[in-house]
Structure formats: C-alpha cells, structure tokens
Amino acid sequence: MHERLSLLLPVWERDRPDFLDAAFRSTVLDQTRRPDHVVIVRDGPVPAVLADRIADLAATSPVAVDVVELDRNVGLGPALDIGLTACRHDVVARMDADDISLPQRFAVQMPIVEAGADIVGSGLLEFGEGADDVVGRRIPPTDPDDIRARSRFADPFNHPTVVYRRACVQAVGGYGDFALMEDYLLWAKMIAAGAQVANVAEPLVLYRVGAGAYRRRGGLAQLRTELGLQRRLHDLGFTTTSQYVRNVVVRGGYRLVPEGVRRVAYRRLVAPYGDRKGAAAQH
C-alpha cells in the first residue's frame, strides 16, 4: 500500500532564508521518495526577505505547497495544530526550517507507517557550522516496549524526524499550547491512547545546534515548564507517583545545574541512547 504524504514545516520571524531553503530542498527536492504535498505555516509576520523566500519556494516547487499565514505568532504547538488541519493527507511528516533531511528519509520511514505504525521517528546527527560539522548523535530506542518505557522518563522521539498519522494526533487533542515541551506531551498522550510506535536508529535528519543550545535547556523558565509537564503526565496517569518524583528530582535538577554539568548530564541521563563518541565532541 503506497500512501500519500504531507510535509508540515513551520516558519517564524527568526528563521534564516538560506536555512529554510536548505531544509525545503533536502526534504522535498532531494528525497528519493518525495512528499506529495507541503504545508508551510508562517507563524506570524516575518521579514520581507523571508516572506519572499517562502513565496519563491511555493511557486517553484514540483510538489503542491500551501502556505498558511497567521496574523500573529501563536507558538509552535498551536501553529502545528493549525497546519495539521491544512494537510491534505493523513500521513504527515514534520520538519523544522533550519534542519536538513537525508535523501532516504521518507523511503525508510514511509514503509513502516504503511505497515501499521502510527508514529515513526529516527536517529539524528547534530551539526554546527555546516552539515559536515557533525558534533553529536542522538539515537532513540527502537523496540516498541523500550520506546514506551523510555517515554516515562524522557522524550522517546526526536521531534524533527517524526512521521505520524494525523488522525492519531488529532484524536488526543493535538499539540496544544505547552511551549517548549508540546511534542513530548503529545507523544505521551498518543502512547497512552495505544498508538503503534516505532523508531529507526539510522540518522535521517541533520539537526542544527547553535551556540547556547545547552544554556537554553536550563534556567527557571525551563524548570517551571518541566514541573508543569511532570504534573500533566502524572495527572494523566501516564507516570506513577514514584516516576513523577524521580522525574522532578532528576529532570528538574538538570534544569538548575551549571551549563557544563548540563552538557554531560544531557548525554548520560536525558539522551542515554546517544553516541558517546559524538557526545565527547561537544567539548
């Protein structure tokens, strides 16, 4: 069964036109199995040069592109929920405007969806200044039982890599407005509802990590978000009381430690499936 695929790509004012161009080209033009439809969500006003690039990509794409223009910035979760309603097909792939998909991405993921999975993620490679500047690797759990077990402590999917069934996402209420962790909450709701989960270890996306990546994972704002997420997971019955306490202590503490400690802790506690050699390159 050959199913059709929509690509969901949000853009906001701080995205760079050249990065967007690379993301679009790699995920549409360069794919060995191209998506059948693209939805670009412009999350609020953007600079003229970025608006022009969006218009040019839509006009010249060999694949149908719909641009959803929001009058104001609503945030990633709500923007994605709006974009999902504009997708023409039930199978939807996520992509960010500053990452790069490898050419075989959908050729690898789509057969897994077509075989019955509701959500399929993959490994990713973190890169710095350029695509050949690989500084890390994040390999997710691949066994469905391991994915479900992992989800009680940490995000079991790399969000920019996922392909999922829109009906399953919308059946649990979509992303919602839970800034910074809307994807993790969505996966938890889907898993709790019985979604069929899968990951491939093969890195299929290059994920751009800029300066300050570990700094942004800490601080009081992140701590408040973390505690709010853990309350939601516990209230949903997704985590037990002991898991809730563990997560608050470990994940909450992670938000408050110095940046250098956070860099090491991220690899050892938050992303233990990651490649240790790649982690060492993060100096």
BALOBA-1460 file (C-alpha; in Angstrom, 3 decimals):
// residues 283
<rec num="1" residu="m" x="0.000" y="0.000" z="0.000"/>
<rec num="2" residu="h" x="1.538" y="3.283" z="-1.170"/>
<rec num="3" residu="e" x="0.154" y="6.113" z="0.963"/>
<rec num="4" residu="r" x="0.411" y="9.800" z="0.223"/>
<rec num="5" residu="l" x="2.381" y="12.129" z="2.466"/>
<rec num="6" residu="s" x="2.057" y="15.745" z="3.577"/>
<rec num="7" residu="l" x="5.059" y="17.669" z="4.917"/>
<rec num="8" residu="l" x="4.430" y="20.140" z="7.762"/>
<rec num="9" residu="l" x="7.024" y="22.893" z="8.044"/>
<rec num="10" residu="p" x="6.557" y="25.887" z="10.407"/>
<rec num="11" residu="v" x="8.460" y="29.148" z="9.863"/>
<rec num="12" residu="w" x="8.744" y="32.194" z="12.112"/>
<rec num="13" residu="e" x="10.459" y="35.566" z="12.077"/>
<rec num="14" residu="r" x="13.848" y="34.393" z="13.367"/>
<rec num="15" residu="d" x="14.327" y="31.701" z="10.731"/>
<rec num="16" residu="r" x="17.005" y="32.354" z="8.121"/>
<rec num="17" residu="p" x="16.021" y="32.234" z="4.437"/>
<rec num="18" residu="d" x="19.123" y="30.237" z="3.461"/>
<rec num="19" residu="f" x="18.467" y="27.668" z="6.185"/>
<rec num="20" residu="l" x="14.833" y="27.391" z="5.105"/>
<rec num="21" residu="d" x="15.942" y="26.892" z="1.524"/>
<rec num="22" residu="a" x="18.247" y="24.035" z="2.552"/>
<rec num="23" residu="a" x="15.551" y="22.438" z="4.712"/>
<rec num="24" residu="f" x="12.967" y="22.600" z="1.934"/>
<rec num="25" residu="r" x="15.319" y="21.379" z="-0.769"/>
<rec num="26" residu="s" x="16.559" y="18.432" z="1.293"/>
<rec num="27" residu="t" x="13.077" y="17.354" z="2.385"/>
<rec num="28" residu="v" x="11.296" y="17.840" z="-0.928"/>
<rec num="29" residu="l" x="13.548" y="18.101" z="-3.976"/>
<rec num="30" residu="d" x="16.332" y="15.748" z="-2.872"/>
<rec num="31" residu="q" x="14.204" y="12.942" z="-1.443"/>
<rec num="32" residu="t" x="14.249" y="9.585" z="-3.206"/>
<rec num="33" residu="r" x="10.588" y="9.379" z="-2.185"/>
<rec num="34" residu="r" x="9.167" y="12.862" z="-2.228"/>
<rec num="35" residu="p" x="6.228" y="14.085" z="-0.158"/>
<rec num="36" residu="d" x="3.042" y="14.622" z="-2.135"/>
<rec num="37" residu="h" x="2.097" y="17.918" z="-0.504"/>
<rec num="38" residu="v" x="3.721" y="20.597" z="1.645"/>
<rec num="39" residu="v" x="2.185" y="22.907" z="4.242"/>
<rec num="40" residu="i" x="4.327" y="25.862" z="5.294"/>
<rec num="41" residu="v" x="2.914" y="27.602" z="8.349"/>
<rec num="42" residu="r" x="4.100" y="31.195" z="8.658"/>
<rec num="43" residu="d" x="3.752" y="31.722" z="12.391"/>
<rec num="44" residu="g" x="3.174" y="35.478" z="12.471"/>
<rec num="45" residu="p" x="4.775" y="38.281" z="10.454"/>
<rec num="46" residu="v" x="8.242" y="37.621" z="9.039"/>
<rec num="47" residu="p" x="10.897" y="39.877" z="7.440"/>
<rec num="48" residu="a" x="10.363" y="40.664" z="3.758"/>
<rec num="49" residu="v" x="13.356" y="38.612" z="2.646"/>
<rec num="50" residu="l" x="11.994" y="35.534" z="4.411"/>
<rec num="51" residu="a" x="8.486" y="36.121" z="3.058"/>
<rec num="52" residu="d" x="9.936" y="36.353" z="-0.443"/>
<rec num="53" residu="r" x="11.809" y="33.078" z="0.025"/>
<rec num="54" residu="i" x="8.660" y="31.305" z="1.196"/>
<rec num="55" residu="a" x="6.752" y="32.627" z="-1.817"/>
<rec num="56" residu="d" x="9.525" y="31.551" z="-4.187"/>
<rec num="57" residu="l" x="9.705" y="28.049" z="-2.741"/>
<rec num="58" residu="a" x="5.936" y="27.653" z="-3.050"/>
<rec num="59" residu="a" x="5.900" y="28.962" z="-6.627"/>
<rec num="60" residu="t" x="8.766" y="26.830" z="-7.923"/>
<rec num="61" residu="s" x="8.194" y="23.584" z="-6.013"/>
<rec num="62" residu="p" x="7.470" y="20.453" z="-8.073"/>
<rec num="63" residu="v" x="5.201" y="19.412" z="-5.204"/>
<rec num="64" residu="a" x="1.989" y="21.260" z="-4.288"/>
<rec num="65" residu="v" x="2.611" y="23.794" z="-1.494"/>
<rec num="66" residu="d" x="0.022" y="25.551" z="0.666"/>
<rec num="67" residu="v" x="1.208" y="28.496" z="2.759"/>
<rec num="68" residu="v" x="-0.819" y="29.163" z="5.895"/>
<rec num="69" residu="e" x="-0.205" y="32.753" z="7.040"/>
<rec num="70" residu="l" x="-1.010" y="33.557" z="10.661"/>
<rec num="71" residu="d" x="-1.559" y="37.195" z="11.591"/>
<rec num="72" residu="r" x="0.358" y="36.825" z="14.840"/>
<rec num="73" residu="n" x="2.890" y="34.491" z="16.368"/>
<rec num="74" residu="v" x="0.963" y="31.807" z="18.261"/>
<rec num="75" residu="g" x="3.829" y="29.493" z="19.179"/>
<rec num="76" residu="l" x="4.972" y="26.163" z="17.813"/>
<rec num="77" residu="g" x="2.245" y="23.890" z="19.208"/>
<rec num="78" residu="p" x="-0.755" y="25.940" z="18.071"/>
<rec num="79" residu="a" x="0.922" y="26.662" z="14.726"/>
<rec num="80" residu="l" x="1.412" y="22.948" z="14.114"/>
<rec num="81" residu="d" x="-2.191" y="22.199" z="15.069"/>
<rec num="82" residu="i" x="-3.361" y="24.777" z="12.534"/>
<rec num="83" residu="g" x="-1.004" y="23.338" z="9.936"/>
<rec num="84" residu="l" x="-2.301" y="19.825" z="10.521"/>
<rec num="85" residu="t" x="-5.780" y="20.909" z="9.505"/>
<rec num="86" residu="a" x="-4.362" y="22.154" z="6.189"/>
<rec num="87" residu="c" x="-2.568" y="18.893" z="5.386"/>
<rec num="88" residu="r" x="-4.241" y="17.050" z="2.531"/>
<rec num="89" residu="h" x="-3.135" y="13.586" z="3.620"/>
<rec num="90" residu="d" x="-3.438" y="11.588" z="6.821"/>
<rec num="91" residu="v" x="0.264" y="10.728" z="6.944"/>
<rec num="92" residu="v" x="2.244" y="13.822" z="7.927"/>
<rec num="93" residu="a" x="5.991" y="14.380" z="8.256"/>
<rec num="94" residu="r" x="7.490" y="17.046" z="10.497"/>
<rec num="95" residu="m" x="10.388" y="19.248" z="9.518"/>
<rec num="96" residu="d" x="11.964" y="22.350" z="11.011"/>
<rec num="97" residu="a" x="13.111" y="25.315" z="8.935"/>
<rec num="98" residu="d" x="16.785" y="25.045" z="9.908"/>
<rec num="99" residu="d" x="17.438" y="21.302" z="9.690"/>
<rec num="100" residu="i" x="18.371" y="19.029" z="6.782"/>
<rec num="101" residu="s" x="16.780" y="15.718" z="5.801"/>
<rec num="102" residu="l" x="18.912" y="12.977" z="4.303"/>
<rec num="103" residu="p" x="17.735" y="11.808" z="0.848"/>
<rec num="104" residu="q" x="16.487" y="8.401" z="2.001"/>
<rec num="105" residu="r" x="14.405" y="9.710" z="4.893"/>
<rec num="106" residu="f" x="10.901" y="9.034" z="3.584"/>
<rec num="107" residu="a" x="11.941" y="5.957" z="1.639"/>
<rec num="108" residu="v" x="12.910" y="4.462" z="5.018"/>
<rec num="109" residu="q" x="10.055" y="5.786" z="7.164"/>
<rec num="110" residu="m" x="7.013" y="5.512" z="4.915"/>
<rec num="111" residu="p" x="7.039" y="1.698" z="4.560"/>
<rec num="112" residu="i" x="6.991" y="1.450" z="8.369"/>
<rec num="113" residu="v" x="3.920" y="3.676" z="8.525"/>
<rec num="114" residu="e" x="2.313" y="1.734" z="5.705"/>
<rec num="115" residu="a" x="2.946" y="-1.467" z="7.679"/>
<rec num="116" residu="g" x="0.871" y="-0.175" z="10.609"/>
<rec num="117" residu="a" x="2.876" y="2.281" z="12.725"/>
<rec num="118" residu="d" x="1.121" y="5.465" z="13.895"/>
<rec num="119" residu="i" x="4.346" y="7.354" z="14.551"/>
<rec num="120" residu="v" x="7.868" y="6.698" z="13.289"/>
<rec num="121" residu="g" x="10.942" y="8.651" z="14.346"/>
<rec num="122" residu="s" x="14.606" y="8.189" z="13.610"/>
<rec num="123" residu="g" x="18.082" y="8.957" z="14.805"/>
<rec num="124" residu="l" x="19.609" y="12.310" z="14.012"/>
<rec num="125" residu="l" x="23.023" y="13.882" z="13.687"/>
<rec num="126" residu="e" x="23.679" y="17.203" z="15.397"/>
<rec num="127" residu="f" x="25.749" y="19.658" z="13.364"/>
<rec num="128" residu="g" x="27.291" y="23.046" z="13.987"/>
<rec num="129" residu="e" x="28.608" y="25.472" z="11.377"/>
<rec num="130" residu="g" x="27.902" y="23.257" z="8.378"/>
<rec num="131" residu="a" x="26.331" y="19.919" z="7.511"/>
<rec num="132" residu="d" x="29.749" y="18.249" z="7.566"/>
<rec num="133" residu="d" x="30.461" y="19.599" z="11.064"/>
<rec num="134" residu="v" x="28.823" y="16.735" z="12.966"/>
<rec num="135" residu="v" x="29.169" y="17.280" z="16.702"/>
<rec num="136" residu="g" x="26.801" y="14.689" z="18.159"/>
<rec num="137" residu="r" x="24.394" y="11.880" z="17.531"/>
<rec num="138" residu="r" x="21.008" y="11.080" z="19.087"/>
<rec num="139" residu="i" x="19.847" y="7.512" z="18.594"/>
<rec num="140" residu="p" x="16.378" y="6.769" z="20.025"/>
<rec num="141" residu="p" x="15.125" y="3.435" z="21.388"/>
<rec num="142" residu="t" x="13.806" y="1.244" z="18.577"/>
<rec num="143" residu="d" x="11.950" y="-1.575" z="20.319"/>
<rec num="144" residu="p" x="8.301" y="-0.535" z="20.913"/>
<rec num="145" residu="d" x="8.441" y="-1.674" z="24.547"/>
<rec num="146" residu="d" x="11.623" y="0.336" z="25.059"/>
<rec num="147" residu="i" x="10.007" y="3.379" z="23.454"/>
<rec num="148" residu="r" x="7.050" y="3.154" z="25.817"/>
<rec num="149" residu="a" x="9.295" y="2.611" z="28.851"/>
<rec num="150" residu="r" x="11.572" y="5.476" z="27.836"/>
<rec num="151" residu="s" x="8.609" y="7.822" z="27.485"/>
<rec num="152" residu="r" x="8.002" y="7.667" z="31.255"/>
<rec num="153" residu="f" x="11.313" y="9.477" z="31.813"/>
<rec num="154" residu="a" x="12.275" y="11.304" z="28.625"/>
<rec num="155" residu="d" x="11.101" y="12.147" z="25.137"/>
<rec num="156" residu="p" x="11.362" y="8.885" z="23.142"/>
<rec num="157" residu="f" x="11.286" y="10.591" z="19.728"/>
<rec num="158" residu="n" x="13.412" y="13.187" z="18.003"/>
<rec num="159" residu="h" x="10.633" y="15.593" z="17.029"/>
<rec num="160" residu="p" x="12.152" y="16.921" z="13.758"/>
<rec num="161" residu="t" x="12.382" y="13.341" z="12.461"/>
<rec num="162" residu="v" x="8.845" y="12.072" z="13.025"/>
<rec num="163" residu="v" x="6.247" y="10.905" z="10.528"/>
<rec num="164" residu="y" x="2.803" y="10.255" z="12.001"/>
<rec num="165" residu="r" x="-0.853" y="9.727" z="11.285"/>
<rec num="166" residu="r" x="-2.739" y="12.980" z="11.635"/>
<rec num="167" residu="a" x="-5.875" y="11.183" z="12.835"/>
<rec num="168" residu="c" x="-3.975" y="9.737" z="15.809"/>
<rec num="169" residu="v" x="-2.503" y="13.126" z="16.686"/>
<rec num="170" residu="q" x="-5.826" y="14.927" z="16.493"/>
<rec num="171" residu="a" x="-7.670" y="12.164" z="18.359"/>
<rec num="172" residu="v" x="-5.713" y="13.036" z="21.528"/>
<rec num="173" residu="g" x="-6.109" y="16.797" z="21.128"/>
<rec num="174" residu="g" x="-3.044" y="17.607" z="19.041"/>
<rec num="175" residu="y" x="-0.048" y="19.519" z="20.313"/>
<rec num="176" residu="g" x="-1.881" y="22.150" z="22.309"/>
<rec num="177" residu="d" x="-0.208" y="25.213" z="23.785"/>
<rec num="178" residu="f" x="2.541" y="23.849" z="26.013"/>
<rec num="179" residu="a" x="5.596" y="25.804" z="24.926"/>
<rec num="180" residu="l" x="8.968" y="24.040" z="24.824"/>
<rec num="181" residu="m" x="7.625" y="20.538" z="25.537"/>
<rec num="182" residu="e" x="4.473" y="20.253" z="23.418"/>
<rec num="183" residu="d" x="5.938" y="17.355" z="21.439"/>
<rec num="184" residu="y" x="6.775" y="15.226" z="24.495"/>
<rec num="185" residu="l" x="3.296" y="15.746" z="25.917"/>
<rec num="186" residu="l" x="1.762" y="14.777" z="22.579"/>
<rec num="187" residu="w" x="3.753" y="11.541" z="22.370"/>
<rec num="188" residu="a" x="2.703" y="10.652" z="25.919"/>
<rec num="189" residu="k" x="-0.957" y="11.174" z="25.053"/>
<rec num="190" residu="m" x="-0.608" y="9.090" z="21.894"/>
<rec num="191" residu="i" x="1.180" y="6.267" z="23.690"/>
<rec num="192" residu="a" x="-1.425" y="6.288" z="26.458"/>
<rec num="193" residu="a" x="-4.121" y="6.009" z="23.774"/>
<rec num="194" residu="g" x="-2.470" y="2.914" z="22.319"/>
<rec num="195" residu="a" x="-0.621" y="4.343" z="19.325"/>
<rec num="196" residu="q" x="1.672" y="1.943" z="17.479"/>
<rec num="197" residu="v" x="5.181" y="3.366" z="17.889"/>
<rec num="198" residu="a" x="8.422" y="2.847" z="16.000"/>
<rec num="199" residu="n" x="11.870" y="4.373" z="15.613"/>
<rec num="200" residu="v" x="14.730" y="3.598" z="13.280"/>
<rec num="201" residu="a" x="18.224" y="4.005" z="14.661"/>
<rec num="202" residu="e" x="19.554" y="5.272" z="11.340"/>
<rec num="203" residu="p" x="20.049" y="9.057" z="11.424"/>
<rec num="204" residu="l" x="17.737" y="10.514" z="8.788"/>
<rec num="205" residu="v" x="17.883" y="14.188" z="9.776"/>
<rec num="206" residu="l" x="20.740" y="16.608" z="10.403"/>
<rec num="207" residu="y" x="19.782" y="18.772" z="13.389"/>
<rec num="208" residu="r" x="21.304" y="22.233" z="13.662"/>
<rec num="209" residu="v" x="22.660" y="23.092" z="17.113"/>
<rec num="210" residu="g" x="23.701" y="26.699" z="17.553"/>
<rec num="211" residu="a" x="25.593" y="28.476" z="20.283"/>
<rec num="212" residu="g" x="23.801" y="28.378" z="23.605"/>
<rec num="213" residu="a" x="21.964" y="25.101" z="22.978"/>
<rec num="214" residu="y" x="22.703" y="23.785" z="26.464"/>
<rec num="215" residu="r" x="22.162" y="27.159" z="28.111"/>
<rec num="216" residu="r" x="18.624" y="27.253" z="26.699"/>
<rec num="217" residu="r" x="17.861" y="23.884" z="28.299"/>
<rec num="218" residu="g" x="18.339" y="25.354" z="31.767"/>
<rec num="219" residu="g" x="17.099" y="28.185" z="33.945"/>
<rec num="220" residu="l" x="13.987" y="28.956" z="35.949"/>
<rec num="221" residu="a" x="11.693" y="29.210" z="32.921"/>
<rec num="222" residu="q" x="12.697" y="25.734" z="31.788"/>
<rec num="223" residu="l" x="12.301" y="24.451" z="35.347"/>
<rec num="224" residu="r" x="8.747" y="25.790" z="35.513"/>
<rec num="225" residu="t" x="7.943" y="24.164" z="32.185"/>
<rec num="226" residu="e" x="9.498" y="20.892" z="33.322"/>
<rec num="227" residu="l" x="7.493" y="20.841" z="36.543"/>
<rec num="228" residu="g" x="4.314" y="21.653" z="34.636"/>
<rec num="229" residu="l" x="4.966" y="18.811" z="32.221"/>
<rec num="230" residu="q" x="5.584" y="16.331" z="35.025"/>
<rec num="231" residu="r" x="2.322" y="17.355" z="36.707"/>
<rec num="232" residu="r" x="0.454" y="16.829" z="33.442"/>
<rec num="233" residu="l" x="1.996" y="13.391" z="32.878"/>
<rec num="234" residu="h" x="1.131" y="12.343" z="36.414"/>
<rec num="235" residu="d" x="-2.405" y="13.755" z="36.249"/>
<rec num="236" residu="l" x="-2.943" y="11.807" z="33.011"/>
<rec num="237" residu="g" x="-1.929" y="8.629" z="34.806"/>
<rec num="238" residu="f" x="0.965" y="8.282" z="32.387"/>
<rec num="239" residu="t" x="3.551" y="8.222" z="35.171"/>
<rec num="240" residu="t" x="3.292" y="6.665" z="38.622"/>
<rec num="241" residu="t" x="3.927" y="8.693" z="41.752"/>
<rec num="242" residu="s" x="7.408" y="7.227" z="42.111"/>
<rec num="243" residu="q" x="8.186" y="8.028" z="38.463"/>
<rec num="244" residu="y" x="6.860" y="11.549" z="38.994"/>
<rec num="245" residu="v" x="9.130" y="12.088" z="41.998"/>
<rec num="246" residu="r" x="12.129" y="10.654" z="40.134"/>
<rec num="247" residu="n" x="11.493" y="12.884" z="37.134"/>
<rec num="248" residu="v" x="11.067" y="16.026" z="39.222"/>
<rec num="249" residu="v" x="14.315" y="15.350" z="41.076"/>
<rec num="250" residu="v" x="16.425" y="14.263" z="38.088"/>
<rec num="251" residu="r" x="14.954" y="16.298" z="35.252"/>
<rec num="252" residu="g" x="14.162" y="19.288" z="37.450"/>
<rec num="253" residu="g" x="17.651" y="19.264" z="38.898"/>
<rec num="254" residu="y" x="19.079" y="19.088" z="35.389"/>
<rec num="255" residu="r" x="17.487" y="22.473" z="34.626"/>
<rec num="256" residu="l" x="19.353" y="24.137" z="37.505"/>
<rec num="257" residu="v" x="22.895" y="22.773" z="37.266"/>
<rec num="258" residu="p" x="25.678" y="24.791" z="35.588"/>
<rec num="259" residu="e" x="25.827" y="24.611" z="31.798"/>
<rec num="260" residu="g" x="28.970" y="22.465" z="31.742"/>
<rec num="261" residu="v" x="27.358" y="19.882" z="34.007"/>
<rec num="262" residu="r" x="24.166" y="20.042" z="31.951"/>
<rec num="263" residu="r" x="26.101" y="19.177" z="28.789"/>
<rec num="264" residu="v" x="27.397" y="15.973" z="30.354"/>
<rec num="265" residu="a" x="24.101" y="15.141" z="32.090"/>
<rec num="266" residu="y" x="22.145" y="15.516" z="28.854"/>
<rec num="267" residu="r" x="24.122" y="12.712" z="27.252"/>
<rec num="268" residu="r" x="24.175" y="10.444" z="30.279"/>
<rec num="269" residu="l" x="20.671" y="10.925" z="31.684"/>
<rec num="270" residu="v" x="18.374" y="12.675" z="29.232"/>
<rec num="271" residu="a" x="19.670" y="11.153" z="25.997"/>
<rec num="272" residu="p" x="21.424" y="7.914" z="27.012"/>
<rec num="273" residu="y" x="20.802" y="6.342" z="23.616"/>
<rec num="274" residu="g" x="23.114" y="8.966" z="22.125"/>
<rec num="275" residu="d" x="26.552" y="8.125" z="20.808"/>
<rec num="276" residu="r" x="29.215" y="8.602" z="23.498"/>
<rec num="277" residu="k" x="31.913" y="9.428" z="20.950"/>
<rec num="278" residu="g" x="29.696" y="12.107" z="19.464"/>
<rec num="279" residu="a" x="29.000" y="13.445" z="22.934"/>
<rec num="280" residu="a" x="32.687" y="13.840" z="23.584"/>
<rec num="281" residu="a" x="32.919" y="16.104" z="20.565"/>
<rec num="282" residu="q" x="30.599" y="18.565" z="22.285"/>
<rec num="283" residu="h" x="33.569" y="19.689" z="24.476"/>
